[in-house]
Amino acid sequence: MSADNRAVLAIDLGGTKVLMAIVTRNGEILWRRYYLTLADEGPRAVLRRLTTEVRTAGAAAKSDNIELVGLGVGVAGITNINRGTVVTSPNLPAWKNVAIRDAISATSELTTFLINDASAAALGEHRFGSGNGLHNMLYVTISTGIGGGIILNGELYMGTDGCAGEWGHMTIVPDGPKCHCGNLGCLEALSSGWAIARDAVAHIKKDEHSSIADLVNGNIDNITAEIVSKAAKKGDRLACELVDTAANYFGIGLANMVNIFNPELIIVGGGLSKMGEMFLRPARKAIRERAFHLPAKTVHIAKARLGSNAGVIGAAAYVFEQMT
């Protein structure tokens, strides 16, 4: 079988959704499948569905005469890439030291590698997306949670255990709101999708008038960051204030990254990046005000090019590079 038929099965496991794809060495997606994580059912149920879907992907590859040479799993949370375990994950309840690599490889019989999902996305964007050709760049995903990845001198940097790039859990306000990780004042607890929704609900419970409540027909449990964004785009005062506050905190986090890494580019992906300049403009302002002048002037902020496919494309690239 020729090298053109070789591909990797890549999985992007998040707190809300699972994306599975068959990806070639040049980043082309040959097959793609999406389904809900249903993380509240616990790790055993999630792993059971994963292994079933892996078998489905294997059958699809075989029918299309594709040789799967490895499997890459990108997972949201603190991963130990050496042991192949998910140590803990704020957005995957009850995931404590889950040996996901061994569980999947036992079913697939493919050489399997584990990587943090945001690190995988960073690699995908660097190899095939907005960061292609750059030496030093950072990737930040901001959606339900906040995570990221680091490219230094053209290579993915993951730290000793694979935990580097957890931007969402840098402390911004020491006595701030409690984060899902258990700490206070994390960037994620101030700027993420769930943080924006939480603050919107709190304000509306105080009887503050806003079209946010109208967009969910008064059922405030259905308020999401996307709903707040829709209201803000229509000029709703409270929604605009919530987005601006979250974006300012996000910019403070980015300013810290700029001072530490002096990158050429920071790529912003994830669901909240769809807000565009409404969210990125206040963040850029915070960088200008708080980072040192030279690195602040050097860095560019750009939206991710690969969208929701960045994680699976990066996970596949990681496998190809590990097996070279």
C-alpha positions in Angstrom: 0.0 0.0 0.0 1.4 3.4 -0.9 2.1 6.2 1.5 -0.8 8.1 0.0 -3.2 5.7 1.6 -1.7 6.2 5.1 -3.7 8.2 7.7 -4.2 8.6 11.4 -7.4 8.3 13.3 -7.7 11.4 15.5 -10.1 12.1 18.3 -10.9 15.5 19.9 -12.6 14.7 23.3 -14.1 17.8 24.9 -16.5 18.3 27.8 -19.4 18.8 25.4 -18.6 17.1 22.1 -16.4 14.4 20.6 -15.0 14.9 17.1 -13.4 11.9 15.4 -11.6 12.1 12.0 -9.3 10.2 9.7 -6.6 12.6 8.7 -3.7 12.3 6.2 -0.1 13.5 6.7 -0.8 16.7 4.9 -3.8 17.6 7.1 -6.6 16.5 4.8 -9.7 15.1 6.5 -11.0 12.0 4.7 -13.7 11.0 7.2 -15.3 12.9 10.0 -17.8 12.1 12.7 -19.3 14.2 15.6 -21.3 13.2 18.6 -22.1 14.5 22.1 -19.7 13.5 24.9 -22.5 13.1 27.6 -19.7 13.5 30.2 -22.1 13.5 33.1 -22.6 9.8 32.5 -19.0 9.3 33.7 -15.7 8.1 32.2 -16.8 4.4 31.7 -19.7 5.4 29.5 -17.7 7.9 27.5 -14.9 5.3 26.9 -17.5 2.7 25.9 -18.9 5.0 23.2 -15.4 6.0 22.2 -14.3 2.4 21.6 -17.5 1.7 19.6 -16.8 4.7 17.4 -13.2 3.8 16.9 -14.3 0.4 15.5 -16.8 2.3 13.2 -13.9 4.5 12.0 -11.7 1.5 11.4 -14.4 -0.1 9.3 -14.8 3.1 7.3 -11.0 3.2 6.7 -10.9 -0.4 5.6 -13.8 0.1 3.1 -12.0 3.1 1.6 -8.7 1.2 1.4 -7.1 3.6 3.9 -4.2 2.3 6.1 -4.5 3.6 9.7 -1.0 3.9 11.0 -1.8 5.3 14.5 -4.3 6.9 16.7 -4.1 10.3 18.4 -6.4 11.4 21.3 -6.7 15.0 22.3 -8.4 15.5 25.6 -9.6 18.5 27.5 -7.9 18.6 30.9 -4.6 17.8 32.7 -3.0 14.9 30.8 0.0 12.8 31.7 1.2 12.0 28.2 3.9 9.7 29.5 1.4 7.4 31.3 -1.4 8.0 28.8 -3.8 9.2 31.5 -6.3 12.0 32.1 -5.2 13.2 35.6 -8.1 15.5 36.0 -10.4 17.7 33.9 -12.6 20.6 35.1 -15.0 20.0 32.2 -15.1 16.2 32.4 -16.6 15.4 35.8 -15.3 12.4 37.7 -12.3 12.0 35.4 -9.5 11.1 37.8 -6.4 9.3 36.5 -8.3 7.7 33.7 -6.1 5.4 31.5 -7.6 6.5 28.3 -4.7 5.6 26.0 -4.5 2.0 27.1 -8.3 1.6 27.0 -8.5 2.8 23.4 -5.4 1.1 22.1 -6.6 -2.3 23.5 -9.7 -2.0 21.3 -8.1 -0.5 18.2 -4.8 -2.3 18.2 -3.3 0.9 16.9 -0.3 2.7 18.4 -2.0 5.4 20.4 -0.8 8.7 21.7 -2.4 11.1 24.2 -2.2 14.9 24.0 -4.0 17.8 25.5 -6.7 19.0 23.1 -5.5 22.6 23.0 -1.9 21.6 22.4 -3.2 19.5 19.5 -5.1 22.5 18.2 -2.0 24.6 18.5 0.0 22.1 16.5 -2.7 21.9 13.9 -2.8 25.7 13.5 1.0 25.9 13.3 1.4 23.1 10.7 -1.6 23.9 8.5 -3.4 27.0 9.7 -2.9 30.6 10.7 0.5 30.0 12.3 2.1 28.1 9.4 5.7 29.1 9.0 6.1 31.0 12.2 8.7 30.2 14.8 7.0 31.4 18.0 3.3 31.4 18.5 0.6 30.7 21.1 -2.8 29.2 20.7 -5.7 30.1 23.0 -9.1 28.4 22.8 -11.9 30.1 24.6 -15.3 28.4 24.7 -16.8 26.4 27.5 -13.4 26.6 29.1 -10.0 28.2 28.2 -6.9 26.3 27.2 -4.0 26.6 24.9 -0.8 25.5 23.3 2.7 26.7 22.8 5.0 26.6 19.7 8.6 27.5 20.5 11.2 27.6 17.8 8.8 25.9 15.5 8.1 22.9 17.8 5.3 22.1 20.1 6.2 22.7 23.8 4.1 20.6 26.3 6.3 20.7 29.4 7.6 17.7 31.4 4.2 15.9 31.8 2.3 17.4 28.9 0.5 20.0 31.0 1.9 23.3 29.6 -0.5 25.9 28.1 -3.2 25.8 30.7 -3.9 29.5 30.3 -7.4 29.2 31.7 -6.1 28.5 35.2 -3.7 31.4 35.6 -4.9 33.5 38.5 -6.1 36.9 37.4 -8.1 38.0 40.5 -6.9 36.3 43.7 -10.2 36.6 45.5 -12.3 36.3 42.3 -15.1 33.8 41.5 -14.5 30.1 42.0 -13.4 28.1 39.0 -14.4 24.6 38.1 -10.8 23.6 38.9 -11.4 24.6 42.5 -9.2 27.7 42.6 -10.4 31.3 42.8 -10.1 34.0 40.2 -8.8 31.9 37.3 -9.0 33.4 33.8 -11.5 30.7 32.9 -13.8 31.8 35.8 -13.8 35.4 34.5 -13.8 35.1 30.7 -15.1 31.7 29.5 -18.5 30.8 28.1 -19.7 29.4 31.4 -18.5 32.5 33.2 -20.3 34.9 30.9 -23.5 32.9 31.3 -23.1 32.7 35.1 -22.8 36.5 35.3 -25.7 37.1 33.0 -28.0 34.9 35.1 -26.8 36.7 38.3 -27.6 40.1 36.9 -31.0 39.0 35.6 -31.9 37.5 38.9 -31.4 41.0 40.3 -34.2 42.1 38.0 -31.9 44.0 35.6 -33.8 44.6 32.4 -32.2 42.9 29.4 -33.2 41.3 26.1 -31.0 38.3 27.2 -34.0 37.0 29.1 -36.3 37.6 26.1 -34.1 35.5 23.9 -34.6 32.4 26.2 -38.3 33.2 26.8 -37.6 33.9 30.4 -36.0 30.5 31.1 -32.7 31.8 32.5 -31.3 28.3 32.8 -31.0 28.3 29.0 -28.7 31.4 29.0 -25.4 30.7 27.3 -22.5 32.9 26.1 -23.9 32.6 22.6 -27.2 34.1 23.8 -25.4 36.9 25.5 -23.4 37.5 22.3 -26.6 37.7 20.2 -28.0 40.3 22.6 -24.8 42.3 22.6 -24.8 42.4 18.8 -28.3 44.0 19.0 -26.9 46.6 21.4 -28.3 45.3 24.7 -26.6 47.3 27.4 -26.1 44.5 29.9 -24.9 42.0 27.3 -22.4 44.6 26.0 -21.1 45.2 29.5 -20.7 41.4 30.1 -18.8 40.8 26.9 -16.6 43.9 27.4 -15.7 42.8 31.0 -14.9 39.2 30.0 -12.9 40.4 27.0 -10.9 42.8 29.3 -10.0 40.0 31.6 -9.1 37.9 28.6 -6.8 40.7 27.4 -5.1 40.8 30.8 -4.4 37.1 30.5 -3.0 37.6 27.0 -0.8 40.5 28.2 0.8 38.1 30.7 1.5 35.6 27.9 3.0 38.4 25.7 5.4 39.4 28.5 6.4 35.8 29.2 6.7 34.4 25.7 7.2 37.4 23.3 5.4 35.5 20.5 5.0 36.6 16.9 1.3 35.6 16.9 -1.5 34.6 19.3 -4.2 32.6 17.6 -7.6 32.7 19.2 -10.0 29.8 18.6 -13.1 28.3 20.2 -16.7 29.3 20.3 -16.2 32.8 21.8 -13.8 33.7 19.0 -16.9 33.8 16.8 -17.8 37.1 18.5 -15.0 38.6 16.4 -13.9 42.2 17.1 -16.6 42.7 19.7 -14.5 40.4 21.9 -11.0 40.8 20.5 -11.0 44.7 20.4 -11.2 45.1 24.2 -8.6 42.3 24.6 -6.2 44.0 22.3 -6.7 47.2 24.2 -5.7 45.4 27.5 -2.6 44.0 25.8 -1.5 47.5 24.7 -2.1 48.9 28.2 -0.5 46.1 30.2 2.2 44.4 28.2 5.6 45.8 27.6 5.7 48.1 24.6 8.1 46.1 22.4 6.5 42.6 22.6 3.0 44.2 22.6 3.9 46.0 19.3 5.4 42.8 17.8 2.6 40.4 18.5 -0.4 39.9 16.2 -3.7 38.5 17.3 -5.6 36.4 14.8 -8.5 34.1 14.6 -7.9 30.4 14.1 -8.2 29.2 10.5 -9.0 25.6 11.0 -12.0 26.1 13.2 -13.4 23.0 15.0 -11.0 20.8 13.0 -7.8 22.2 14.5 -7.8 19.6 17.3 -8.1 16.5 15.1 -5.7 17.8 12.5 -3.2 18.6 15.2 -3.6 15.3 17.0 -3.0 13.5 13.7 0.1 15.6 13.0 1.4 14.8 16.5 1.1 11.1 15.8 2.8 11.3 12.4 5.7 13.2 14.0 6.0 10.8 16.9 6.1 7.8 14.6 8.7 9.3 12.2 
